[in-house]
Amino acid sequence: MGARRQKGVILAGGQGTRFRPLTYYFQKCMIPVGDEQKPVLEYIVRLFAHHGINEIVLLVGYKHQQIKNYFNDGSRFGVHIEYVLDDPDFLGSANALVNAYREGALTTDDDFVVYYGDILSNFNLREMVTRHVQADAGATMALSNGFKIRVGTAEIVNGLISRFIEKPELELPVSVGMLVISGSVLEELNRLHEKDPKGSFDIMGDVIPYLIEKGIPVLPYISEDFWYDLGSLERYERFENEALDKNLSYLRE
């Protein structure tokens, strides 16, 4: 049996309602960041290329022309890009994977790194894939410790606040918006879609809990590497260019 192929899958089709009004004009993954004002998606594509994952499938929809006009076939970034246009009847991120499977862009012979298109990171994607393959896992989730929630928390005793912590760190590792999925899982997803073809089907909210319940191994990949979720206009406005220059400047070459 030949070696399994690794592909990158980037979710880049959402309307970005939490980014409005910017996303009335931009696809959210094309919003510029850093002093050089390059789109978020360029840093993601270059991260895949840096780790030798050169076959990339872009799951696109809203304002997909902006993405295609900028990246074309991906050759100037050292990758090959295939585009799959979202089916409007396939609701949710997991159904976008099912659609790509049915379109032939993803197969059961692939292990694929799924990456949300509004995440900046310098995670070691190659190492994550290697651990996934070695463990023969159904999925491997990238996790990070030390996440600070954006609000304060209170402990209440006898009707009074006994302790208050402003923006505490969570004790449990959090998902950072990237994971590896084995191609064998695609058939499972396809069957689930067929049971409820009009329902919304989400990777993190539905697929991961389903795999765990079914006893299909889900591996943690915990890293202290840099990551930042640009998932809202507020988060985008708070992003500091210095963090990008410090952690991702090697991806601008």
Secondary structure, DSSP 8 states (H G I E B T S, - for coil): ----EEEEEEEE----GGGTTGGGTS-GGG-EETTTTEEHHHHHHHHHHHTT--EEEEEE-TTHHHHHHHHTTSGGGTSEEEEEE--TTS-SHHHHHHHHHHTTSS-TTEEEEEEETTEEE---HHHHHHHHHHHT-SEEEEEES--B-SS-EEEEETTEEEEEESS-B-SS-EEEEEEEEETTHHHHHHHHHHHSTTS---IIIIIHHHHHHHT--EEEEE--S-EEE--SHHHHHH--HHHHHHHHGGGG-
